[in-house]
Amino acid sequence: MVNMVTSLDGATAVGGTSSALGDDDDRRLFHALRASCDVVLVGAGTVRAEVYHPIHLEPEVVERRLSLGLRGVPRLAIVSQSLWLDPSAPVFSRLDETPYVVTHGEAELPPDLAARSEVIGAGNGSVDLARAVRSLFDRGQEVILCEGGPTLNGHLVRADLVDELNLTLSPLMVVGVSNQLARGEAASPVDFRLDRLMTGDRMLFVRYLRDRP
C-alpha cells in the first residue's frame, strides 16, 4: 500500500513537509492505515524531512493487533541508498523498536547505526526493491505500507510493486515546484481501478487498487 496526501495541484509538500496539507481527518486515516500493516516503508529523505519517531498506536489498537497475532506496532523500514542517517535521530531512539534499514549489499553501515537497526541488504550497488520486499516477506512482514517520499514511490511503481494507493486530496493550491506523488525516470503507465471514495470535512479520500490480471 502507498499512502500520500497531495494538494489540488499535485504538490506533496509545503515548505518541505506534508503536514500543512493534512487535517484531523487525514491524520485519522494515516493512523488507521498504520494500524493495519506489518511494516511501514519510508525513504530516508522523508525520515529526515518529517522528523520520524518510533511508531506509536493507541493502547486499544495495540491490544487489537496483539489479539490478531500481529506485533503491537508495525516496524519501520527505512530505505537508504547512501546511509546518510543519524543514529541519534528520534527514529532510532528506542532499542526495543529498532527499525529495519534497507540498503544495498555494498553499503557499509556505521557501527553506531548498526547497533540501532536491523540491516536488510538488497541489491548490488543500488537498492533492489523487489528483493527488499521479498526479504520483508521472509521476515513475516507481509502487509507493507509505504509513506513515501515521491522518489521511493516512483521506484515502487516502476518495479510494479504497488497494489494499493490511498490518496488524500487536500483543498489547497500550492503552486511552487513540489515533487509529484511519484517521481523519477519515466515509466510505462500503470493501471489502477477506483475502489472507493470517502469525504471528510474538507478532504477527499480516494482508494485505488492495482488492475492486475
C-alpha positions as CSV (number, residue, x, y, z in Angstrom):
1,M,0.0,0.0,0.0
2,V,1.1,3.6,-0.6
3,N,-0.4,6.4,1.4
4,M,0.1,10.0,0.3
5,V,-1.5,13.4,0.6
6,T,-1.4,16.0,-2.3
7,S,-2.8,19.5,-2.9
8,L,-5.3,20.1,-5.7
9,D,-2.4,21.0,-8.0
10,G,-0.4,17.9,-7.1
11,A,2.1,19.1,-4.6
12,T,3.2,16.6,-1.9
13,A,4.8,19.2,0.4
14,V,4.6,22.7,1.6
15,G,7.9,24.1,3.0
16,G,9.5,20.7,2.7
17,T,6.9,18.7,4.7
18,S,3.4,17.3,4.1
19,S,1.9,18.4,7.5
20,A,0.4,21.7,6.1
21,L,-1.6,19.6,3.6
22,G,-3.4,17.5,6.1
23,D,-6.1,17.9,8.8
24,D,-7.6,15.8,11.6
25,D,-9.5,13.5,9.2
26,D,-6.3,12.9,7.2
27,R,-4.4,12.1,10.3
28,R,-7.1,9.6,11.4
29,L,-6.8,7.8,8.1
30,F,-3.0,7.9,8.4
31,H,-3.1,6.2,11.8
32,A,-5.8,3.7,10.6
33,L,-3.6,2.5,7.8
34,R,-0.6,2.2,10.1
35,A,-2.8,0.1,12.4
36,S,-3.5,-2.3,9.5
37,C,0.1,-3.1,8.4
38,D,3.1,-5.2,9.4
39,V,5.7,-2.7,8.4
40,V,5.9,1.0,7.4
41,L,8.3,1.5,4.4
42,V,9.7,5.0,4.1
43,G,12.6,6.7,2.3
44,A,15.5,8.2,4.3
45,G,14.8,11.7,2.9
46,T,11.3,11.6,4.3
47,V,12.5,10.3,7.6
48,R,14.8,13.4,7.8
49,A,12.3,15.9,6.5
50,E,9.3,14.8,8.6
51,V,11.5,14.0,11.7
52,Y,10.1,10.5,12.1
53,H,9.8,8.9,15.6
54,P,9.1,5.3,16.6
55,I,5.6,4.4,15.6
56,H,3.0,4.9,18.3
57,L,-0.5,3.5,18.3
58,E,-3.3,3.9,20.9
59,P,-3.4,1.1,23.6
60,E,-6.7,-0.3,22.4
61,V,-5.2,-0.6,18.8
62,V,-2.2,-2.3,20.2
63,E,-4.4,-4.8,22.1
64,R,-6.5,-5.4,19.0
65,R,-3.4,-6.1,16.9
66,L,-2.0,-8.5,19.5
67,S,-5.3,-10.4,19.6
68,L,-4.9,-10.9,15.8
69,G,-1.4,-12.3,16.2
70,L,0.3,-9.2,15.0
71,R,3.1,-7.2,16.7
72,G,1.7,-4.5,18.9
73,V,3.0,-1.8,16.5
74,P,4.3,-2.2,12.9
75,R,8.1,-1.9,12.4
76,L,9.6,0.8,10.3
77,A,11.8,0.0,7.3
78,I,13.9,2.9,6.1
79,V,15.2,2.8,2.6
80,S,18.6,4.4,2.2
81,Q,21.0,4.2,-0.7
82,S,23.7,6.4,0.8
83,L,23.1,5.5,4.5
84,W,23.0,9.2,5.3
85,L,21.2,8.5,8.6
86,D,21.8,10.0,12.1
87,P,21.9,7.3,14.7
88,S,21.0,9.9,17.3
89,A,17.8,10.9,15.4
90,P,14.4,10.2,17.2
91,V,13.6,7.4,14.8
92,F,16.4,5.3,16.4
93,S,15.7,6.3,20.0
94,R,14.0,3.0,21.1
95,L,16.3,0.0,21.2
96,D,13.2,-2.2,21.8
97,E,11.6,-1.0,18.5
98,T,14.6,-0.8,16.2
99,P,13.8,-0.1,12.5
100,Y,15.0,-2.0,9.5
101,V,17.5,-0.2,7.3
102,V,17.0,-1.3,3.7
103,T,20.1,-0.7,1.7
104,H,22.3,-2.5,-0.9
105,G,24.9,-5.2,-0.3
106,E,27.9,-3.0,-0.9
107,A,26.9,-0.3,1.6
108,E,29.0,-0.1,4.8
109,L,26.8,0.6,7.8
110,P,28.5,2.6,10.6
111,P,28.7,0.5,13.9
112,D,26.6,3.0,15.9
113,L,23.9,2.8,13.3
114,A,24.1,-1.0,13.0
115,A,23.5,-1.2,16.8
116,R,20.2,0.7,16.5
117,S,18.8,-1.1,13.4
118,E,18.4,-4.4,11.6
119,V,20.0,-4.2,8.2
120,I,18.5,-5.6,5.0
121,G,20.9,-5.7,2.1
122,A,19.0,-5.9,-1.2
123,G,20.9,-5.5,-4.5
124,N,24.4,-4.7,-5.5
125,G,25.4,-1.1,-5.8
126,S,21.8,0.1,-5.6
127,V,18.7,-1.0,-3.6
128,D,16.7,-3.6,-5.4
129,L,13.2,-3.0,-4.0
130,A,11.7,-6.3,-5.3
131,R,14.4,-8.2,-3.3
132,A,13.8,-5.9,-0.3
133,V,10.1,-6.7,-0.4
134,R,10.8,-10.4,-0.6
135,S,13.2,-10.1,2.4
136,L,10.5,-8.4,4.4
137,F,8.1,-11.2,3.5
138,D,10.6,-13.7,4.6
139,R,10.6,-11.9,8.0
140,G,6.9,-12.2,8.3
141,Q,6.2,-8.6,7.1
142,E,3.5,-9.3,4.6
143,V,1.5,-6.1,4.6
144,I,3.7,-3.2,3.7
145,L,2.6,0.4,3.9
146,C,4.7,2.9,2.1
147,E,4.6,6.6,3.3
148,G,6.9,8.0,0.5
149,G,8.5,10.1,-0.4
150,P,8.0,10.6,-4.1
151,T,11.3,9.1,-5.2
152,L,10.6,5.8,-3.3
153,N,7.1,5.8,-4.7
154,G,8.4,6.2,-8.2
155,H,10.8,3.2,-7.8
156,L,8.0,1.1,-6.4
157,V,5.7,2.0,-9.3
158,R,8.4,1.2,-11.9
159,A,9.0,-2.2,-10.2
160,D,5.2,-2.8,-10.3
161,L,5.2,-3.4,-6.5
162,V,2.2,-1.1,-5.7
163,D,-1.0,-3.0,-5.1
164,E,-3.0,-0.2,-3.5
165,L,-2.9,3.6,-3.4
166,N,-4.6,5.6,-0.7
167,L,-4.7,9.3,-1.8
168,T,-5.8,12.2,0.3
169,L,-6.7,15.2,-1.8
170,S,-6.3,18.5,0.1
171,P,-8.3,21.6,-0.9
172,L,-5.2,23.7,-1.3
173,M,-3.4,25.2,-4.3
174,V,0.3,25.3,-3.6
175,V,1.9,26.2,-7.0
176,G,5.7,26.1,-6.5
177,V,7.9,23.2,-7.5
178,S,7.0,20.5,-5.1
179,N,7.5,16.9,-6.2
180,Q,4.6,15.0,-7.6
181,L,3.3,11.8,-5.9
182,A,5.8,9.6,-7.7
183,R,8.9,10.9,-9.4
184,G,12.0,9.6,-11.3
185,E,12.7,8.2,-14.7
186,A,9.6,7.9,-17.0
187,A,7.9,4.5,-17.0
188,S,5.0,3.0,-18.9
189,P,1.6,3.9,-17.4
190,V,0.4,1.5,-14.7
191,D,-3.4,0.9,-14.5
192,F,-5.3,1.2,-11.2
193,R,-9.1,0.9,-10.7
194,L,-11.1,3.1,-8.3
195,D,-12.2,1.1,-5.2
196,R,-13.8,3.7,-3.0
197,L,-14.3,7.4,-2.3
198,M,-14.7,9.0,1.2
199,T,-15.1,12.6,2.2
200,G,-14.1,14.4,5.4
201,D,-14.9,17.9,6.4
202,R,-12.5,19.3,3.8
203,M,-10.7,16.3,2.3
204,L,-11.4,13.8,-0.4
205,F,-10.0,10.3,0.2
206,V,-9.6,8.0,-2.8
207,R,-8.5,4.3,-2.7
208,Y,-7.2,2.8,-5.9
209,L,-6.3,-0.9,-6.5
210,R,-3.8,-2.2,-9.0
211,D,-5.6,-3.5,-12.0
212,R,-3.9,-6.9,-12.3
213,P,-5.0,-9.9,-14.4
